[in-house]
Amino acid sequence: MIFKYIIRKRQIGDVLWIEPIIREYAKKNKKIVVHTKFNELFDNYPHKNVIFKKELNLFEKIFSNAERLLGTRVVFVNLDFSYERKPKTPLLHAYQDRAGIPRVNQYPRIYLNKDEMHSDSVGKCYVILHIETFSDRNYRRVFGIDWGLIIKHMNDLGYEVIQIGKNPEYIPGAQVIKTNLRQLSALIGKSSFFIGIDSGPSHIAASFGVPSLIFFGAVNPLLRHFPELFKGFFLQQYCEFAGCYHNVVSKNGPICRLVGEAGIPKCSNHTTGYVLKYIDKLIDTYLK
């Protein structure tokens, strides 16, 4: 094939996970055009036959829609809604199936340039904290934790805490840094470890191999990550309906069967002691 189009327009984490698809297609096609809203994720991409576009022209849109309606992938491989259609399939595998390439367990690659790798905006030993979410689903949030005590513990261990997000709630002892997507990637990639919710920044951390504690509620972490490649631990509490997020074909997921939309789901209700234990375990396992 002379050229292919790959489309996955939105959500930082979802877009990042198309990188293995881009890489595989770049080996077999003369030209690859990638359409996303987060092209910055792929700055410094080493395959020169790959072009990134935030918008398609009218001609491209017509043919893309035609292939989408026909369910074909002759030229346009539309990965939007791929894993939502196959909710019990690992995210990357859903993309690989849609793209018609073999399933291979791997993480996306992010390429930092020399300036990004050597920028020194914060100290050498710092932790990224990302607990802000805009999801309207309560099981995508984190409950029950005294973050002031968590941050004090990390400060006492000698780690500066950098809180990221669009407008994160102030927590004493944490420094809030707002960045663009490239700066965020570099900041996460050079951190000692990452603590946060299942979201785009957590996938960036995992892709860099940064030791991580990632909070999961109704989402099954084994359908987002590969344990044999992942450095860190998944934080999730017991629920008799564990993994219910994957029982429906939907962009938003189900409503919690136990507490509805407004209560605190069992799967997302943690304790401060539980998190402190895993911070120490993470440090003992990966940083000593």
N, C-alpha and C positions, 0 to 999 in steps of 0.2 A: 504494500500500500504506500502511495506517495505521501499522503498526509492524513492525520486524524485530529478530530476535535474532542477534547475532554471537558465536560461541564460538571461543576459542583459549585453552585453560586455562593451559598451562605453557611454561616456558623464556623468560627475559626477552627475548632477541633475537627469538625467534619471535613473541612477543606484541607486541613493539614494531612489527613489520612489518605488523600488521593495521591500523595507523592510517590508511593511505590508503584502506582498504576502509571503515572507519568514516566517514571524511570524505565519501566518495562517497555512501554510503547516507544520511548525514545530510541531504544535499541533496534527496533524493527521497522520504523517509519522514517521517511526522509524529513518530514516536518510535523510537529505537534503544536496545536493551538489549544491553550488551556484557558477556559473562561471561568473566573471566580471574582468575588468581591474583595478578596484578600490576597492579591498578587504579591504583596510585600513578604508573605511567608516564604516565597520562592526566590527572593533576591539572591544574587550570586549563584544561580543555578548553573551547574557545570555543563549541562548538555546544551550546546549552542543551537540545536535544531528545535528547541522548545521556545514558543512565544506565549506570553501571558497577556490576556486581554480582560479588562473589566466590563467591556460592552461589546456585543456583536453587532455587525451592521445588518441592514434590512435583509439582504440576500442570505446571510448566515442564519438569521433568526427564522426565515421561512423554511429553509431546509432542515434546520434543527427541529422545529416543530413537526415537520412532516415525518422525520425519522422517529420522533418521540411517539407520535400517534400510531405509526406502523409497528412500533416496538422493535425496530431494527437498530443496528450500530455499524452500518457500512462506513460512514464517515464520522458521524456524531455519536459519541458515547456519553449519554446523559446519566450521571451518577446521582442526581437529585432523587431523594426518596428511595434509594436502593436498600439501605438497611431497615428503613421503616416498613418496607414491603416484606422483609424477611427478618422479623424482630428477634428470632431465636438463633440468628446467625451472627458470628463475630463481625464487627463493623467492616474491617478490612476484607474479610472473606466475601461479604456481600458486594463490595466494590469489585473484587476480583471476579466473582461470578458474573456480574453485570458486564464487565469489560471483556469476558471471555478469555481470561488468563488463569494459569494454575494458582491454587491457593498456596501461599507461602507465608509463614509467620515471620513478620518483621515489623520494625517501627519506621515511621517516616524519617527522612533526613532533612536537617536544616543547616544551611551553609552560611556561616558568619564570615565576614571579611576581616582583614587584619585590624582595622580600626575598631570594629565591634568586639573582637576577641580581646583587645588590650585596653579598652576603655575602663577607667577606674572611678566610677561615680559613687561607689560605696566601699566599705571595708572588705577585706579578704574573706572574713568568716561571717557570712550572713545567710539568713533563712528567708525564703519567700513565703508569705502567707496570703492565700486567696480564698476568702470565705463569702464574698459578695456574690449573690445570684439574682437574676431578674426573672427566674422561672416562677410561674404562678402555681406550680405543684409543690406542696409541702414536703414531699418525700425527696425533693432535690435540694433541700436545705439542711442545715446542721443545727441541732438543738441540744441544750443541757450543759453547755461548756462555759466555764469562766475563762474567757480569753485573756483577761488581765493576768491570771495566775499562769497560764500557758506561756505568755510572753515573758513574764518575770523569770520563769524557769529557764527559758532559752537564753535570756540575758545573763543570768547567773552562770550559765555554762560557757559564756563568752561569745555568744552569737548575737549579732545585730539582727533585728527583725524588720523586714521590708514588706509592708502591706501594699498590695496592688488591687486595682479595680477602678471603675469609673468614678464612684463616689462612696468609698468604703467608710463604714462607721469608725470613728476615732476610738482607738484602744491605747491606753497609756503604755509607753515603752516601745511602741512600734512607729516606724517612720513610713509615711505614705509617700509613694513615688508614682507619679503619673507619666506615662511614656507613650510613644507610638509603638506600633507592632514590632518593628525591628529592634528598637531599644528594649522592649519587653522580652523578646526572645533572648537577646544577649544577657540581660539581667538574670533571667531564669537559668540560662545555660551555665553561668559561672557561679551560681549559688551553691552553698554547702548541701542544702536539702530543701525540699518543697513540702508545704502542708496546704491542702486545699480541697475544694469540692471537685467533683467530676465535671470538668469544663475544659475550654480551650487551653488555658495556661497549664493545667495538669498534663495534657497531652504533649505540650511543648517540653515540659520537664521530663516526661518519660522518654521522649524522642532523643533528648540529650543524654539520657542515662543518669539523670540527677536522682539520687535517692529520694523517695517520695512517700508521704502518707496521704492517701486520697480517700475522701469520704464518699461513700455510696449509700443510697437509700434503696429505692425500689429497682434500681438498675443493677443487673448482674455484672460485676466487674470482669468476669471471664469472657463476656461478650464485647468488651472494650479493650482489654489488654491481654498480653501473652505472659503468663506467670513465669515461664522459663527465661524470658528476656527482661522482665520488669524488675527494677531495683526498688524495693520498698514493701509497704504493706497496705492492704485495703481495709478501711475502717467501716464496719457495717454491723448493725445489731440484728439479733434474731427476729424473724417474723414468720409466722406460719404461712404467709403468702409471699415469701421471698421471691424476688424476680418478677413480680406481677407486671412491671413495666413492659415486659416482653410478651405478654399474653394478648395484646391487642395490636392491630395494624393501625397506627396513628402517629401523627407528628408530636402530639402532646403527651401521650400516655394516659393511663386510666386514672380514676379517682381512688384514693385509698379506701379499701373495703372496711377498715376498722374505725377510722376517725373522720372520714370524709375529707373535704377540702380545707377545713380550718383547724383541725386538731394537730397534735404532734404524733407523727407515725412512729411505730416501734423501731422500724429499721433505721431511723434518722435521729433517734434520741440517745445521745451518748452521755458520758460523765467526764469530768475533768481528769479524774484519776486514770481512766481508760486511755485518754489521749497522752497524758504524761508518761504512762508506761510504754506506749509505742514510740514516743519520741526517744526515750532512753534506749529502747530496743533498736531503733533505726540507727542511732549513733554507734551503738556497740557493734552492730552488724556491718555497717558500711563505712564508718568514718574513724575507726580505730585500727 
